[in-house]
Amino acid sequence: MQNPFQIDRRSNLGRKALLNEYVNKNLPVILTDAAKDWPAIGKWTPEFFKTHYGHLTKELDGRLITLAEQVDRVLASTPEDPAPYPYCVEMTDYFPDLLKDIEPAIVFGRMDRVRSPLMPKALMHGTPIHEIFFGGNGSAFPFVHFDALYLGTNITQIYGAKDFVLYRPEDGPYMYPRPDNEKFSRVTNVFDPDLERFPLFAKAKPYFATLNAGETIYFPCGWWHTTVTHCPSISSGRVVLNTLNYDMYLRDKYKRWSQRSKFKAKVAFGIGKGVGSLMSAIESLH
């Protein structure tokens, strides 16, 4: 990977500057100190999860494994024999008592529409909101992708470090989207791509960044990305839903709802549009 572009690293960045310089321009950024007051920083370690939550299970590769087993794999992980990845769990299902450890929330919009009291729970049903990722040395996401439902993402590194590679939405034609899912790329290794199969991928411009413990990376919806870790890693992921991606989110949800019931999908979509308009009106007052 030659001459990757760098992602801005900012500290003491106020909400107005964050919105004007990054969110509204559809640009990623790394905030070096936005999570400095989170209790999770320094508390969430592999040993912490193994001791307090090691009995919890998740299906992986066709069998249930405990979190204790995954932690052991993470600690023993090597590039030749990496721990399974992605290994992620939804916090509200596995660790609801730990949500207080990732407060205050970092808001990438005039309003956090996910947490708004105006947002009906039914509209967010089935959408992972808070996820924790556990990876080890050599663990990597198996393909380049952009996040489902056109959601934005912010990821805070809690323990260890993680490398990110991002590509602009405009590079989509070079990413060879899968025929069955336009959000997934057929390119599986951005560091050593098969340019005979995917020659246009050479035109894609990578943005590279290492996220260290205590830092938060934000990337808007539509940004292609993948990750790789070189040490035991624990990170907290949180979806971003704001005025910029709300309608895209709603349209993608409508497609999913329609598979079950077109009538209910139309009703839910109508409610969602009304809620979105109300939120926009409130946001315009601030």
Order of alpha helices (4+ residues) and beta strands (2+ residues): beta-beta-alpha-beta-alpha-beta-beta-alpha-beta-alpha-alpha-beta-beta-beta-beta-beta-beta-beta-beta-beta-alpha-alpha
